[in-house]
């Protein structure tokens, strides 16, 4: 009798295991950083051919960087199911698919961070509960958790206004040995960076033998924490750091002054002096 009961119990458990569904969410590709958003493509599928309503519930009140320095509110996080944007609320279910046929080809969706501004480089994570409800029976067929991560690489760029510093020495000043001549219009360097940064210049191709060239910054935006205030001699082969800042930098700027002096108290010939400078923007680790 015991043997018959045990066999029956095993058969029931076996049927339950066969009928249970498993909904799987996985990544498709790396994090994509766009001008107005950050995106991560996802796919969803199941181990059977059922038809389900799929809902997700954020288990945390915000997405956070793993170092704890940056918090992204749920109001800036949503999931696009290729038809519409689904917004998320803490500890509440949001339907992302209605009547989704599972099995076969996986279905696409995209998790996005939007309207947050520039997101600093790093890894961000939040846990979700994923629930699949059988469309026919209305019963919950599967519940699982998924850790959504955005791995945001360092992104930096600079743009220039009045790129080539132009120094004009008139004939009336050509014989003044102590004359210091500055550029007519200071070059402006604009910085975008989602990581801590420093701006340097390389003067290997700067200089034409007319005299000694010097550099300093004359102004900067509020997001620039440090900048070169005193004039420094430009020397070929020597790199000079002219500014530093923290992430994120969104169109921060530095204005640079170049000046020319006679070398060893010699005269500077009158004329126009134009030189190209190589600017280097890099991450501070």
N, C-alpha and C positions, 0 to 999 in steps of 0.2 A: 504493500500500500504506500509506504514511504517513497519507494522508488518511483511509483506512478505519479505521486504528487510532485516530486522533485523534477521529473521529466516535464510535467505540465508547466511548472514555474519557469523552467529554462526556456520553454517554447514561447511563453508570454513575454519574457524579457527579450528574447531574440526578435520577436515581432516589433517590440517597442524600439529597439535599436535600429531596425531597418526603417521604421517610419520617421524617426527623428531627423530633422534637417539641420544643416550647418550653413550659415550665411558667412561668406568670406569677403572681406574688403582688403584690397592690396594696392600698393603704389604702382603707378605706371610712369616711369621717368623721374627726373630730378625736379627739385623746386625751380620754378621759373619766376624771375624778378622782372616785372614790367613797370613802366613809368608811374602808373596809378594803382598797381595792385601786386600782390604776390600770390602765385598759384601753385597747386599741387594736384596733378591728375591722378584719379583713383579709378579702380574697377571693382565691381561687385558681382558675385556669382554665388551659386548654391550647388550642393552635391545631388540635387534632385531636379525634376522638371516641374515643380509646383509653381503656382501663381500666388504672389505675396504682396502685401502692403509693407513697405520698409520704412521704419522710423528710427531716428537717432535722438539720444538724450545726452546732453553735455553733463558730465559728472563733476566738472569744475566750473567755477564762476568766471573764468577767464583763461586765455592761453598765455603761457609764461615762457620766457627764455629759461634754459636749463641752469643758467647762473643766477637766476632770480632778479636780474637787473631791469628787465623790460616786461611789462604786462600789457597784453592786447585784449581789450574788452570783447565780450561776445557780440556786441553790436557791430564790430568790425569784421566778424567772421561769418561766412555763410557757405552753403554748398549749392552748386549749380548742377542740376540733373539733365542738362542739355536742353531743357525747355524753360526753366524758370529758376530764379534764385530763391533758395530756402534759408530763411534767417533762423537763428538759434537762440533759445532761452535756457538759462541754467535750470537743470533738473526737470525740464519739460520735454516731452516727445514732440518732434517735428517730423511730419511725413515728407520723405524725399522721393519716394516712388509709390504710386498707386497701381495695383494690378500688374506688377512686374513679373513677367514669365522668366523663371530661372532655369538654369541648365543650358548647356551649349555655349554660345558666345557670351562672354562677360559684358556687362553693361558699363558705360562710362559715366563718370561724374567728376566734378572739379571742386576742390576746397579752395577758398580764396580769402585773403586778407585784403580789405579795401577801405579807402578813406581814412587810413591811419597816418598817412605821411610816409616818409622814408623809414623803413624797418631796419634797425641795426643788424649787422651780420651776426649769425649765431644759429643755434638750434632752438626751436620753439615747439612745445608739445601740449596736448590736452587729451584727456580720456573721454571716450564716448561709449554709451551702451547702445547696441544695435539690436533692434527688435523686428522680427519677421512675423506677420500675422497672416494666416491662411485665408485667402480671399473667399473660399467656399464656406468654411466652417466658422470663421471668425475667431478661431483659437490661435494662441501664440504658438508658432511652430519652432521658433528658435530665438535665443537671446545670447548675445556675446558682447565682448568689449573690444574696442579698437583704440589704439593710441595714435592719434593723428600728429604727424611731425612735419614742420617746415624747416629745412636745412638751408639757410640763406647764406650764399657766398658773399665775399667782399666785393663790392662794386664801387669803383672810383672813376671820376672823369674830371678833366679841367677844360675850360674854354677861355679864350683870350680876347681882349679888346685893346686896340692900339698895341698890337703884338710886338712890333719892332721899335725899340727905343731910339728916338731920333734926337741927336744933340746938334745944335746949330751954334757955331762960333763966328760972330761977325768980325769984320776987319778991324773995327775999333777996339776989340778985345784981344786981338791976336798977339799983341806984344806985351800983354800983361802976364808976367810970369806967375803971379799968385792967383790968377783967375780960376775959379771953379765954375764949370758950366754944367747945368743939369738938363735932362731931357725936356723937350718942349711939352709933351703930354705923357703922363705916367702910364705905363702899361697896367691894365687891370686883369688879374687872374681870378677866375670864378671856379669854385671848388664844390663838387658834389661827392659825398662819400658816406657810406653806411657803416664805416668803421673809423676808429681814431686814426688821425692822419698827420702827416707832415709834408710841407712843400719845400723843395730844394731847387737850386738852380746850378747848372753846370756851365762854366764859362770857357770851355776849351776853345770854342770858335769865336770868342768875344775879344775884341781888341784889334787895333790896326797899327799899333806902334806910335800913335799920335801922342799918347800920354798914359797916365794911370786912370783906370776906371774904378768907380766905387758904386756900391749898391746899399740901399736901405729901403724899408717900407715906410710909407707916409700916411697910410690909413688902412683900415680893415673893418669888416663887419663884426657884429657883436659875438658871433660864433667862433671867432678866431681868438684862442686863449693866449698864445704867445706869438710875438713877431719881432723881426730884426729892426731895432730902433736906431742904432748907431751905424754910421757908414763903415762898410768893410771893403777892403781892397779885393777886387776880382783878380784871381790868380789862376792861370791855366792849370788844369789837372786837380783843382781844389773845388770840392762841392760845398755849397753854402746853404744851410737850412734857414729859410726866411720866415716861416710861419708854421704853427701847429694848432690843432683843434681836436675836439671830441666829436664822436658820432651822435646823431646824424648831422651831416653838413649838407644843407640844401641851398645851393647858390650862395654860399659864403664867398666873400671876395677879399683880395689883398691888392693894394695899389703900391707899385714899386717905383722908386726913383733911381735912375742911373745918372752919374755925374762923371765929368772928365776934368783932370788936372794935369798941368805940365809935369813931366817926369824930371826929377832932379833940377827943378826950377828952370826948365827949358821952356821956350816958347811953343805954343800950340798953333799950327797953321790954321788960318780961317777956313771955314767950309762946313759941310754937313757930314755928320758922323752917324752911321746907322750900323747896328750890330744885331745879330740874332742870338737869342739865349735859349738854352734847353731847360725847360721846367720839368721837374720830376715830382709826381704825387705818389706817395706810398703809405702803406698801413703801418701804424705804430703798434707793435705787439707787446 
